[in-house]
Structures are given as structure tokens and as C-alpha cells.
Amino acid sequence: MRAKRNTVLWMYALGYFGISIFTQTTVKWYQYFYTPPDASVSGLKVLIPLSLIGITMVIARIFDGIADPVVAYLSDNCRSSMGRRIPFILYGSVPLTLSFIAIWFPPVDGESVWNFVYLMIVLILFFIFFTVVVAPYLALIGEVSRDKEERIKLTTMQGVTQVLGVMVAEAGSGAIIHMSNFRVMGISLGLISLATILLTPLFVREEKIAPSEQQAGMFTSIKMTMKNRYFIYYLVSYLMIWFGINTLTIAMPYITEILLGETAEMSGFLIAGAFVVTIIVSPFIPKTVIKLGKKRVMELTHLILGIILCSMFLFGTVINGWMAYILIFAAGIPLAVTFIVPNAMVADIAEWDGLTTGKRREGMYFGAQGLIIKIVIGISSLVTPLIFDIFGYTRDNPLGLKLIGPITGIIALIGIFFIRKYDLTEQQLEDRKL
């Protein structure tokens, strides 16, 4: 019985493997494929002017943001015989895969406005169907897990498969492109991702909710979600962590080259090292969470990440070489917690909300989190080059690079104040169920 249960949990968790391959591969390669560097180096033709490539992603992300609350509401109120979430995952996964593959099949073999229009449409479809699949998929956490121990165990499994998916996207995509081409890469990774996502509708059986159960309207549901104090305190603290992670990811090639004196490509190996640490420490997180509680673990995560980020001010002066590498690898510890604990907390908050209001709105909570994270990622993508431009990011004037760490580190440390305000405990949740 236990082996069968673990099989269901792993089959569900493996969906995150494909999900992370889809996003990481797209973000990593779409710009390079359509606006490659020197043809003699890349062997590719420019398909879209460099000045237009960013517009395609911005417009696609706007549609993506609109889709979050809409899909969340529709999923919360779906009364299919298969459940509320499974139909979205099952029917959305194929068009998601096709739109991903289509990215690598531009209509014109050369620079053309039609390639611009084509990519914009395909990316819009990709991100809409990505939301159609992912928001309901994450909302299943609360239903797939039976108790607090199983919930953190499940999100740990998800964290591991997510990291493995990122590593496949980072290394595997490049290997396939090197051996063949972008089209083969798109088809092969697309089909692998589809196969892992379809494991969820194959193995997970949803709890059925009576069609007569009264549900809130979409805007009422959004308002209720954003008024939940547990959710707000959690979300603000979580976003402060993500701001630091995304900003550091953008800055790492510059930090590696300018402050540490290595090649920009070396940043990829350093990030990979942090991911390896993430996988190593992930099995220890469930027991730590059960012993200390999710809130305490998140407080420690803010503290450790804040110290690591602030220490980066000393890169290139006091901290160099292996000292710097070890510090970057150590970031894998808070990264592991970030991949595991937050989704379990959202599932807790959504379950508490359902128990107190009588309305099941897990999708809206995960949809709201997804939307706000996308906004924060956009802000960090805007702020990072702004800091570089104001304070400098060259060997002669590297102050902007040195300030990235302390700025994001202080923000992470401020997050401790907000997570301390979060006071929903596992015991409260268990007592409410009685």
C-alpha cells in the first residue's frame, strides 16, 4: 500500500520535470535562436531584428498574466466527471507541447516581419497553455497530499524534479542542438515533457465536489484571496526571496567575469553547482520542516540567503576563487527550501480558507502567486540593468555589480519581518479539520 502511494506521489511530482523543461528551455534559447550572434560562430541566420525580439516576450507575458486569474477561477469552478484540475492538465498539455515545438519552426528562413508576428503569436499561445496546465497542476497539491508530512514530502519530490528539469534544459538542450539542431531539440524535449505531465491525469484521482456547491465570482474570489492575511504575509516574504534569486541569476555572468575574473560561461557551472547542492540537501528538508515548522524554516532561509547575498559585496577583493565558489554553492541550501516549502504553505493557506469559508479556491491562490511572481521577475529584470547603468558594471567601475548582492540581501532580510507575521500553524489546520 505504501509503495503504491509513493508511486502516485512520484508520478504527480514528475510533472514538474516537464514543466521546468518547457519554461527553462524557452527562456534560455528563444532569443538566441531568433537573433543569433555572428553567423560564423552560431551558424544561424537572424530571423527577427534585435530591437523587436523583446517585444514578443513582453506581449506574451501580458497575456500570461491575464490568464492566471481566469484559469484559476475556471479551474476552481470546474465540475467535470474527471475533477476540477485534471481536465485542464489533460487537454492543455498537448497544445502546450505543440506551441513549444512551433517556436523552433519559423515560417521564413531569414529576417522577416512575419517571423516577428509568428513568434509573438506562438509565445502568447505557449504561455496561455502553460498557465492552463500549471495553475491547476499546483492546485492539486492539497488534494494529492493527505496530511502535513505527506504534503512536505510531495513538494520535496517536486523540488527535486524541478531542479532536474532545469538541469536537462540547461545542459541537455545544448547537447541536442550541438548534435543535431533546434528543431530536433524542440521535438524531443517537447515530447519528453508531455510524457511526464500526462503522468498526473493517468495516476491521480481527484476528489469530486458536488455541482451544487456555491462558489464566489471571479473578482470576488480575487478580492477574498488578497484579503487573506496569512497569504499576504507569506507572499510578500516569498517575493522578496524570488527578487534576490532572479536578480542574482541575471547578474551572475557579469559578476563571474568582472569581479571573479573568470569567463562569463563559468557562471553556468557555478549555478549548476548550486543546483547540485539543492538536490543533495532536499531529502533533509521534510524532517527539518516537521521538527521546526514551515515558518521557522522560511525565517532561516531568509537569513541564510540574506547573508550570502550581502557577502557578495566582497567578491573580487576579500572573497575570491574557491571562497567565492563555495559561497555560491551554499546558495543551493536556501534555493532547495524555496523550491519545496512555499508550495506546501500555499496549499495549507488554501485548505484553511476552504475550511473556514466553505469555498474551495486552491486554484486562485496558486494563480495569484503565479501572477505576482511574474510581476516581481519583471521588476527585477528592469532594476538589475538600471543598477548597472547608474553605478557601473565594468572592470574600471564595478560598483553596480558589487551592490547587487547587498541590495537583494537586505531585501531578503527584511522578508523575515513579514514571515514572522505569518502565524498559521500545522496544528491549527489539523484542529480545524476535526
C-alpha positions in Angstrom: 0.0 0.0 0.0 2.8 2.4 0.9 4.7 1.6 -2.3 1.6 2.3 -4.3 1.1 5.6 -2.5 4.7 6.6 -3.2 4.2 5.7 -6.9 1.2 8.1 -7.1 3.2 10.9 -5.4 6.2 10.4 -7.7 4.0 10.3 -10.8 2.4 13.6 -9.8 5.8 15.2 -8.9 7.4 14.2 -12.2 5.0 16.6 -13.9 7.2 19.4 -12.6 10.2 17.9 -14.5 8.4 18.6 -17.8 7.1 21.9 -16.7 10.6 23.2 -15.8 12.0 21.9 -19.1 9.4 23.9 -21.0 10.0 27.2 -19.3 13.8 27.0 -18.9 14.4 25.9 -22.5 12.2 28.6 -23.9 13.7 31.4 -21.9 17.2 30.1 -22.4 17.1 29.7 -26.2 14.3 31.7 -27.9 16.2 34.9 -28.2 19.5 33.2 -29.3 17.6 31.2 -32.0 15.8 34.3 -33.5 18.6 36.8 -33.0 21.8 34.8 -33.0 25.3 36.4 -32.7 27.8 36.3 -35.6 26.6 33.7 -38.1 30.2 32.4 -38.4 30.0 31.5 -34.7 26.4 30.3 -34.3 25.7 29.0 -37.8 22.2 30.6 -37.6 20.5 33.3 -39.5 19.0 36.4 -37.9 15.2 35.8 -38.1 13.9 38.9 -36.2 15.6 42.3 -35.7 17.2 42.5 -32.2 15.1 45.6 -31.4 11.9 43.7 -31.8 12.7 40.4 -30.0 12.0 41.7 -26.5 8.5 43.0 -27.6 7.4 39.4 -28.4 8.1 38.2 -24.8 6.6 41.3 -23.1 3.3 40.9 -25.0 3.2 37.2 -24.4 3.8 37.8 -20.7 0.9 40.3 -20.6 -1.5 37.6 -21.9 0.1 35.1 -19.5 -0.7 37.5 -16.6 -4.3 37.9 -17.7 -4.6 34.1 -18.0 -3.6 33.4 -14.3 -6.7 34.6 -12.5 -9.0 33.4 -15.3 -7.7 29.9 -15.4 -7.6 29.8 -11.6 -11.3 30.8 -11.4 -12.4 28.3 -14.2 -10.5 25.5 -12.5 -11.9 26.2 -9.1 -15.4 26.1 -10.5 -15.0 23.2 -12.9 -17.3 20.3 -12.2 -16.1 17.7 -14.7 -16.5 14.0 -14.0 -12.7 13.9 -14.0 -12.4 16.5 -11.4 -11.6 20.3 -11.2 -7.9 20.1 -12.3 -7.3 17.0 -14.4 -9.3 18.2 -17.4 -7.1 21.3 -17.7 -3.9 19.3 -17.4 -5.0 16.6 -19.8 -6.5 18.9 -22.5 -4.0 21.7 -22.1 -0.8 19.6 -22.2 -1.0 18.8 -26.0 -1.5 22.4 -27.2 1.2 23.4 -24.8 3.6 20.9 -26.3 2.7 21.9 -29.9 3.2 25.6 -29.2 6.6 24.8 -27.6 7.7 22.8 -30.7 6.3 25.5 -33.0 8.7 28.1 -31.5 11.6 26.3 -33.4 9.8 26.3 -36.8 9.7 29.9 -38.0 7.8 30.4 -41.3 10.6 32.4 -43.1 14.2 31.3 -43.4 15.7 34.7 -42.9 14.9 38.1 -41.3 11.2 38.9 -41.8 8.4 40.7 -40.1 6.4 37.5 -40.5 8.8 35.8 -38.1 8.1 38.5 -35.6 4.3 38.1 -35.9 4.7 34.3 -35.8 6.9 34.2 -32.7 4.6 36.7 -30.9 1.5 34.5 -31.6 3.3 31.3 -30.7 4.7 32.7 -27.4 1.2 34.0 -26.5 -0.2 30.5 -27.0 2.6 28.9 -25.2 2.3 30.9 -22.1 -1.5 30.8 -22.0 -1.5 27.0 -22.3 1.4 26.9 -19.8 -0.9 28.6 -17.3 -3.8 26.3 -18.3 -1.7 23.3 -17.3 0.5 24.6 -14.4 -2.1 26.6 -12.3 -4.4 23.5 -11.9 -1.4 21.2 -11.5 -0.1 23.1 -8.5 -3.6 23.5 -7.0 -3.7 19.6 -6.8 -1.0 19.6 -4.1 -3.6 20.0 -1.3 -5.7 17.1 -2.7 -2.9 14.7 -3.6 -1.3 15.0 -0.1 -3.2 13.5 2.7 -1.5 15.1 5.8 1.2 17.6 6.7 4.0 15.0 6.5 2.9 13.8 3.1 2.5 17.4 1.8 6.1 18.4 2.5 7.2 15.1 1.2 5.3 15.7 -2.0 6.7 19.2 -2.5 10.2 17.9 -1.8 9.7 15.4 -4.7 8.5 18.3 -6.8 11.5 20.4 -5.9 13.9 17.6 -6.9 12.2 17.0 -10.3 12.0 20.8 -10.9 15.8 21.1 -10.4 16.5 18.0 -12.6 14.2 19.6 -15.3 16.2 22.8 -15.2 19.5 20.9 -15.5 18.2 19.0 -18.5 17.0 22.3 -20.1 20.4 23.9 -19.4 22.7 21.0 -20.4 20.5 18.6 -22.4 19.1 21.2 -24.8 22.5 22.4 -25.7 23.8 18.9 -26.3 20.9 18.0 -28.6 21.4 21.3 -30.5 25.1 20.5 -30.9 24.5 17.0 -32.1 21.5 18.0 -34.4 19.6 21.3 -34.5 17.0 23.4 -32.7 14.0 21.6 -34.4 15.1 18.2 -33.1 15.7 19.7 -29.7 12.2 21.2 -29.6 10.5 18.0 -30.7 12.5 15.7 -28.4 12.3 17.8 -25.2 8.7 18.7 -26.0 7.6 15.0 -26.2 9.6 14.1 -23.0 7.9 17.0 -21.2 4.5 16.0 -22.5 5.0 12.4 -21.3 5.9 13.5 -17.7 3.0 15.9 -17.5 0.5 13.3 -18.6 1.5 11.1 -15.7 -0.7 13.3 -13.5 -4.0 12.6 -15.2 -3.0 8.9 -15.6 -2.2 8.3 -11.9 -4.0 10.9 -9.9 -7.7 10.6 -9.0 -9.3 13.8 -7.8 -11.8 14.3 -5.0 -15.2 15.1 -6.5 -17.0 18.2 -5.4 -20.8 18.4 -5.7 -22.0 20.6 -8.6 -24.5 22.4 -6.3 -21.7 23.8 -4.1 -21.9 27.6 -4.2 -18.8 29.4 -5.4 -17.7 33.0 -5.4 -17.5 35.1 -8.7 -14.0 35.6 -10.2 -13.4 39.2 -8.9 -14.9 38.3 -5.5 -12.6 35.3 -5.4 -9.6 37.5 -6.2 -10.6 40.0 -3.6 -11.0 37.3 -0.9 -7.6 35.9 -1.8 -5.8 39.2 -1.5 -7.5 39.9 1.8 -6.3 36.7 3.4 -3.6 37.9 5.9 -1.9 34.5 6.0 -1.5 34.7 2.2 -0.3 38.3 2.2 2.4 37.9 4.8 3.6 34.7 3.2 3.5 36.1 -0.4 5.4 39.3 0.5 8.2 37.4 2.2 8.4 34.8 -0.7 8.5 37.5 -3.3 11.5 39.1 -1.5 13.4 35.8 -1.9 12.5 35.5 -5.5 13.5 39.1 -6.2 17.0 38.2 -4.9 17.2 34.9 -6.8 16.2 36.3 -10.1 18.4 39.4 -9.8 21.4 37.2 -8.9 20.7 34.9 -11.9 20.7 37.9 -14.3 23.9 39.3 -12.7 25.9 36.1 -12.4 27.6 36.2 -15.8 28.8 39.8 -15.1 29.8 39.0 -11.5 31.7 35.9 -12.7 33.6 37.8 -15.4 34.2 41.2 -13.9 34.5 40.5 -10.1 35.8 36.9 -10.1 38.0 37.2 -13.3 36.5 34.1 -14.9 34.7 33.7 -18.2 31.0 34.5 -18.4 30.4 30.9 -19.3 31.8 29.9 -15.9 28.6 31.3 -14.3 26.7 28.4 -15.7 28.9 25.9 -13.9 28.6 27.8 -10.7 24.8 27.9 -10.9 24.9 24.1 -11.7 27.0 23.6 -8.6 24.3 25.4 -6.5 21.6 23.1 -8.1 23.7 20.0 -7.2 23.7 21.3 -3.5 20.0 21.8 -3.8 19.4 18.1 -4.8 21.8 16.9 -2.0 20.0 18.8 0.8 16.4 18.3 -0.5 15.9 14.9 1.3 16.7 16.5 4.6 14.2 19.3 4.4 11.0 17.3 5.2 12.3 16.2 8.6 13.6 19.7 9.3 10.2 21.2 8.4 8.3 18.6 10.6 10.7 19.4 13.5 10.8 23.2 13.2 7.7 24.1 11.2 7.4 25.8 7.8 7.5 29.3 9.3 10.8 28.8 11.2 12.4 27.1 8.2 11.5 30.1 5.9 12.9 32.5 8.5 16.2 30.7 8.4 16.1 30.7 4.6 15.7 34.5 4.5 18.6 34.8 7.0 21.0 32.4 5.1 20.2 33.9 1.7 20.5 37.4 3.0 23.9 36.8 4.5 25.1 35.0 1.3 23.9 37.9 -0.9 25.3 40.6 1.3 28.7 38.8 1.4 28.9 39.2 -2.4 29.9 42.8 -1.9 33.4 41.4 -1.1 33.7 39.5 -4.3 36.9 40.5 -6.1 38.5 41.9 -3.0 38.3 39.8 0.2 36.5 36.9 -1.3 38.0 35.3 -4.4 38.5 31.9 -6.1 37.2 28.9 -4.2 35.9 31.0 -1.3 33.5 32.7 -3.8 32.6 29.4 -5.4 31.7 27.8 -2.0 29.6 30.8 -1.1 27.7 30.5 -4.4 27.3 26.7 -4.0 25.9 27.4 -0.5 23.1 29.3 -2.1 21.8 25.9 -3.1 20.6 25.4 0.5 18.0 28.3 0.6 17.3 27.5 -3.0 16.2 24.0 -2.0 13.8 25.4 0.6 12.4 27.9 -1.9 11.6 25.0 -4.3 10.0 22.9 -1.6 8.3 24.7 1.3 6.4 27.7 -0.3 4.1 25.5 -2.4 3.2 23.5 0.7 2.5 26.7 2.5 0.1 27.9 -0.2 -1.7 24.5 -0.1 -2.0 25.0 3.7 -3.4 28.5 3.3 -5.9 27.4 0.6 -7.0 24.5 2.7 -7.5 26.7 5.7 -9.5 29.1 3.6 -11.7 26.3 2.3 -12.3 25.0 5.8 -13.3 28.5 7.1 -15.3 29.8 4.2 -16.7 26.6 2.7 -15.4 27.6 -0.7 -12.6 25.6 -2.4 -10.3 28.1 -4.2 -6.9 26.4 -4.3 -6.5 27.4 -8.0 -7.0 31.1 -7.2 -4.3 31.1 -4.5 -1.7 29.5 -6.8 -2.9 31.7 -9.7 -2.4 34.8 -7.6 1.0 33.7 -6.5 2.0 33.0 -10.2 0.8 36.4 -11.4 2.6 38.3 -8.6 5.9 36.3 -9.1 5.8 37.2 -12.8 5.5 40.9 -11.9 8.4 40.6 -9.5 10.6 38.8 -12.0 9.8 41.6 -14.5 10.7 44.3 -11.9 14.0 42.6 -11.1 14.7 42.3 -14.8 14.2 46.0 -15.0 16.0 47.0 -11.8 19.2 45.0 -12.5 20.3 46.8 -15.6 19.3 50.1 -14.0 21.7 49.5 -11.1 24.4 48.5 -13.6 23.8 51.7 -15.6 23.8 54.0 -12.6 26.7 52.6 -10.6 28.7 50.8 -13.3 29.4 47.2 -14.3 32.9 47.3 -15.9 36.3 46.4 -14.6 37.1 50.1 -14.1 33.8 50.8 -12.4 32.3 47.6 -10.9 30.3 49.2 -8.1 26.9 48.3 -9.6 27.9 44.6 -9.6 29.1 44.8 -6.0 25.9 46.5 -4.9 23.6 43.8 -6.4 24.4 41.4 -3.5 23.8 43.8 -0.6 20.6 45.3 -2.2 19.0 42.0 -2.7 20.4 40.6 0.6 18.8 43.4 2.6 15.5 42.9 0.9 15.7 39.1 1.7 16.5 40.0 5.4 13.5 42.4 5.5 11.4 39.5 4.5 12.0 38.0 7.9 9.7 40.6 9.4 6.8 39.5 7.1 7.2 35.8 7.5 7.2 36.3 11.3 3.8 37.8 11.0 2.6 34.5 9.3 1.0 32.5 12.2 -0.9 29.7 10.5 0.4 26.5 12.1 0.0 22.9 11.1 -1.7 22.2 14.4 -4.4 24.9 13.7 -5.0 23.3 10.3 -5.4 19.8 11.9 -7.7 21.1 14.6 -9.9 22.8 12.1 -10.4 19.6 10.2 -11.9 17.9 13.4 
